[in-house]
């Protein structure tokens, strides 16, 4: 497992991280997993043995129960682990326990630290953009937590490009620590992050960490044209996410992934992770697993190398349309794009050229 330095920081993390969504099947997360504390300890040990040092959670997951399970699984490994958690989504009916305000952030970190059984977290995320709170308040609060020793670094999640840029710029211009990472949703079925978020992260020195790379259970290979989600799973029990914009394209993608997986004696999740791992500007990927077999399968994907042709087939099939101003830039000024944008601009150009040849 390779290590990277996350964003413009000194924090060294593994390319894969282990997520904790399946760590507790309570409080609305019943169909997301539900592993025992003993299994969670095994997950931590196995991940560390495989070179994974990142472990991700949030106060939202099972309303704090996932943090509790992760905390008990830490045992004597704390110094080996980079632990991240998040706040921002409501998890009870108290009006101030939501968003990116000082009150919620400071209250949330104290609760999270208690549940995790640790004095600090290495990386603390604002889980979602809060347009009701001044950005100055959020940035200042995160910097105060760093000074207090409760967090080492901070990040954001589910921001748009301008949300990220405004936050980062305000921090830097006021000599405060900016976010070093963003967690974003990005899969071969959903590639909107390529429009702005992925290149913006790289340009700003904000590491790009991908959450739910298997589409919240959508890209496991268990959902096909002829078979829907299995009982007691997120996609089989009415989980609202993710939004699928083109169901026919999704099924064609699944069929292509199955074909490539068969050629490698691999699985659909392994092919998805192998494709994502080598996409531009992807720094780390947060894996999750409901059992030991899935854990080993997902981590083993790091050894899978797709051929250039296989990688290109997935890329071409799911190519996002170049929305304005990207089509205009791809046509007229692609050479002036930054390094972080170049691959995407080239792909938009090929897409437009292919579309023209079909007219």
Secondary structure, DSSP 4 states (H G I P E B T S, - for coil): --EEE-SSSS-EEESEEEE-GGG---TT-GGG----HHHHHHHHHHHHHTT--EEE--TTGGGGHHHHHHHHHHTT-GGG-EEEEEE-S--SS-TTSSSS-HHHHHHHHHHHHHHHT-S-EEEEEE-S--TTS-HHHHHHHHHHHHHHTSEEEEEEES--HHHHHHHHHHHHHTT-PPP-EEEEE--SS--GGGTTHHHHHHHHT-EEEEE-TTGGGTTSS---SS--PPTTSTTTTT--PPP-S-HHHHHHHHHHHHHHHHHHT--HHHHHHHHHHTSTT--EEEE--SSHHHHHHHHHGGG----HHHHHHHHHHTPPP--TTHHHHHHH-GGGS-TTTHHHHHHHHHHHHHHHHT-
